[in-house]
């Protein structure tokens, strides 16, 4: 069982738009407030994503967690 990690009030912005609902990686401008490894959740607009991996400012994600719908998202 994977351990879920937490960070209180972590926030950042997307450095590039997510233009497809099937994209499984995204890049943020600053990842320093987030756990250094995967298995934590993020919210972008109305979509919940599970971050399964972290490499610098790139997150590998599972889209549409907890019944939310994968969507496109603007940068910034």
Buried (B, 14 or more C-beta within 10 A) or exposed (E): EEEEBEEEEBEBEBBEEBEEEEBBEBBBEEBEEBBEEBBBBBEBEEBBBBBBEBEEBBBBBBBBBEEBEBBEBEBE
